[in-house]
């Protein structure tokens, strides 16, 4: 299966805009973006729940978005536009004298510069969490994980380049983004709740079903990276691929998607039957909507032999669906302030033991 030809330009060409190399504008935009974020973040020295929540939402958006731009790099065969890491070329940190087409180098270098914006948002959220009063160690812990995860993404990106875009490295790059998003969503939910015991807001079967969707959704994403590593869009014409049968791995991915869909439907039915809180019902319906759109994109892209633009949309749909799964999971429980008569009973939860226990 093949899509349309990758974006390309002659390897000896240099992209120029208004008399300046294109990479100059990319660096300038990245610096300007960081400066703008810093100016907007002046309120973090005296953060409120509202301001912290908005920045936490931004954390979700940028960490999800970097996965989508990474997919754009892959489908345009720009993965080795910068052949080295952390430098772009053996001699330069910017795309000068690259071996690949100038446009491919610009796309890859642009994705690298976006990392600084993602890191800036993560640092802003961390500072806001540290400055929050009363002090919330749980929020600081989660906020600290995100910048570390972003830096880890850079290291995995370097390994990806060093391995000439081996599908295991490419897949790990996306999965790490997926794991970081778990923390960003947990922080977004938890920052408006008190630091108290965990209380289930739905029936035990509904909570368990919503919980089961998290590991199953993660397995679905990993299976998707295997499909990607087997398909035609490897990020470069010479990139190694998995030797699996594309139709077989696609069917496995599809079966997992249907399993997630079945659990989502079960949650909706149980939420209606048990009159679950409105937030739970709303998140369940939003998840159903995301799954329908994502499934439609998946089947259409397969029928059309994986056109590049649909692959990018499918990655976007994957991140949206993943966030929807997490939001539903966190909606089934909430943190409550201890009462005078004693704290509420804790809900045993592996995520809670790790400091990422769900909230509403």
N, C-alpha and C positions, 0 to 999 in steps of 0.2 A: 504494500500500500504506500502510495506516495502522495504528497500534497503539492501545492504550488512551489516553484523554485524559491530558494531562500533569497532574502535581500542581499544584494552584493554590489560592490563597486570594484574597480580595478585596484589591485593591492598597492599600487604606487600612488594612487590618488590620495589627497588630503582634503577632508571636508572643511570648507571655509565659510564663515558667516560674517558679513560686514567687515571683511578684511582680516578677521582673526580666526585662528584654528578653532574648530568646533569644540574641542576639549576645553579651551579657555572659557567658553560660555558655560559649559557644564560645571566646571569648578566654581565659576562665579555664582551660578544659580544655587549650587549646594551651599556655598558660604552665605549667600543672601538668605536662603531658607533657614539656616541655623540661627542667623542674626534675628530674623523675624520671629522665630520660635522663642528665642531668648527674651525679646521685647514683650511678646504676648504672655510670657511666663513670669512677669514681674509680681503677679499676685501670689505666686507659690511661697513667698516668704511669710505670708499670713494666709494659708490655705483654708478654704471652707470645704464642707462636704460637697457642695455643688461644684466648685472649681476643680477639686481633686477628681470628681467623677467625670467631668468633661475631659480632663487630661488622660484619665484612665481609658476613656472611650477612644481617644486619639491613639493610645497605645495599641488597642485592638486593631484599629484601622491600618496603621502603618506596618505593624508586624504581619498582618494578613496580606496587605498590599504588596509587600516586598516579594512574597511568593508568586504573585501574579506577574510582576515585572520580570522575575526570574524565568517564568514560563515563556515570556516574550523573547528573552534572550535565547532560550532553547529552540523555539520554533523558527527563529530567523537564522539559525546556524551561526550564532554569534558567541557561543560559549567559550571559544578560544580566540575571540577578537583581541583579548589581552592574554598573551601566551604565558605570562608569569604571574606570581603572587608573592609578596604584596605589591611588587612592581607590575606595571602593565607589560613592559618588555624588559629584557635583561639589562638595558641601559637606562630606562626611564620609568617613572611612576605614572606618566601620562602616555596616551597612545601616539607616540612619535616613532616612525620607522617600523610600524607593525608589519608582520608577515601576512596577516589576513586583510580582507577588504576593509577600507576605511570606514564604511558604514557599519560593518559588523563590529569593528573596534569601538566605534562610538556608542553602539547599543550596549555592549558589555561594560564599557567604562562608565556609562550613565547609570547602569544598575549598581555599580560599585559606589558611586558618589551618593546614591540614595541611601546607602547604609548609614551615612553620617546623620541624615535626617531622622532615621529610625532610632539611632543611638541617642540623638539629642532629645527626642520625646521621652525615651526611657529614663534618661538622666533627670529630666524635668520632673517626671512622676516620682522618681526616687527622692529628690530634694523635697518635693511637696509632702511625701509620706513622712520623711524625717521631721519636717517642720509642723506636722499635724499635732494639735493639742486637744485632748490628752494624748500622750504618746501611744501609738499603736504598733507594737512590735510585729504583729502579724502582717500589717500592711507594709512595714519597712522591709520585712523579709521577702515578701512577694515582689515588691518594687525593685529590690536589689537583684533578684534573679533575672529580670528582663534585660538590663544592659549586659549582664554576663552572657546571657543567651545570644544577644545580638553580636557580641564579640566572638562567641563560639561559632556563630554563623559565618563570620569572616574566615575563621580558621578552616571550617569545613569547606568553604568556598575555595580556599587555597588548595586543599587536598583534592578537590574536584578538578582544578586546573592541572595540578601536578600529575594526576592519574589520566590526563587527556579525556576527561569527562566520562570516567567509568560509571555505568548506571548505578552501582552501589553507592558511590559518592554523591551522585546527583540526587538519588532518592533520599539519602540521609540528609542532604541539604534541605529538602522539602519537609521531611518528617521533623527535623529540629524546629523549623518554623511552626509546625503544628503543635509541638510540645510547648513552645514559648507562648503560643496563643492561649493555651489552657491557663497559664498563670495570669495573663493580661485580663482574661474574662473573670477569673476568680477575684482579682483585685478590683475590677469594676463593680462586681456585685458586693463584695465585702466592705468597701469603703463607706457605704451608707448604713451599715449595720453596726450595732454595738459589739464590743468584744466580750461575748458571753457564750454560754453553752449552745450547742446545736440542737435545734428542734425540728422534727419532721412535720411538714404542713400537709401531707397527703397520706393516703393509705400505704401500708407497707408494700403490697404488690406493685402499686404504681411507682413508688420510689425505687424499688428494685429493678423494674423494667427500664425506667429512665437511666438508672445507674448502668445497667447492662449495655445501653447504647453507646456509652463512652468508650470502653475497650473495643467493642465491635466496630464503632466508627473509626477508631484508630487502625484496626486491622484492615478495614476497607480502604483507608488512605494508603497504607503500606502496599496493599495489593494494586492500587492505582499506580504507584511508582514502579511496580514491576511491569505493568502494562506499558507504561511510558518507556521504561528501559528496554522493552522488546520492540516497540514500534519504531516508526521512521524518524521521529524528531529527537535526535540525540544531542543536539546542540552544535554538532559539527559533522561534516560528511565522513570524517575518518574516526569518529567516536566509536568505541566498542559498544556492543549491544548484548543483552542477554540472549541466549540461544533457545529460548522457549518458543513454543508455537503461539503466535499472537492470538489466534482465535480461542485457544484453550484458556490462556491467562485472562483474556477479556471476559470469557464466560464465568470464570471464578470471581472476578471483580463484580460482575453483574449479579451473581447469586448473593454475594455479601451485601450489595446495595439493596436487593429485595428483602434481605433479612432485616436490615436497618429500617426499611420502609414498613415492614410488618410490625416491628416493635413500636414504631411511631404511631401507627394506626391503633395499636393496642392501648397506648398511652391516652390517645384522644378518647377512645371508648370508655376507659376507666375514669378519666377526668370528668367526663360528662355524667357517667353513672353515679359517681361518688360526690358530685358537686364540688370538685376541687377548687381551690382559690382561682380567681380570675387570671392572675399572672401565669399560673400553670397552664390553664386552658389556652391562653393567648400564645404562649411560647410553643405549645404543642401544635397548634394550627399553623404557626409560622414555620415550624419545622416541616410539616406536611407540604406547605407551599414550596419551600426550598427544595425538598426532595423531588417534587413533581417537575420543577424547572430543571434541576440538575439531571434528572433521569432523561428528560426529553433531549437536553443538549447531548448527553452521552450517546443515546441511540442514534441521533441525527449525525453526529460526527463520525460514528462508526460506519453508518450507511454511506456517507459522503467521502469515505477513505481519509479521515483525519485531516481536514483542512486546518491550516495554522490558526486562523482567527477563532474557530470553534474550540480548538485545544486550549487556547488562552481563556475563553469563556468557561470551559469546563473546570479549569483550575480555579477561576474566580468562584464558580458555583461550589466547588469543593470546600473552599475556605468559608463561604457563607453558610453552607450546611453544617460544617464543623462547629462554627460559632453557635448556630441554632441548637445543635445537640447539647452543647455545654450550657447554654442559657436555660434550656429545659431542665437539665440535671440540677443546676444550682437553684432553680425555682421550686424544687420539691422540698427544700429545707431552708431554714433561716436561723441566723444567730439572734438570740434574745438576751436582754440584760438580766442579770440575776435578780430575783425578787427577794423581798425581805424574809419570805418563808423558806428561802433556799433556792439553789440553782435548779433549772429544769434538767431533766434527764438527758444525758448526751446520747446522740445517735451514733452507734459504732460505724466508723467510716474510714477506709484506708486513706482517703484524701485528707480527712481531718487530722489523722495522726501525722501527716506530713506537713501540716500547717496550711493546707489548701482546702480546708473543709468548705463545703458549699454554703451559699447563702441564697437569699431570694433573688 
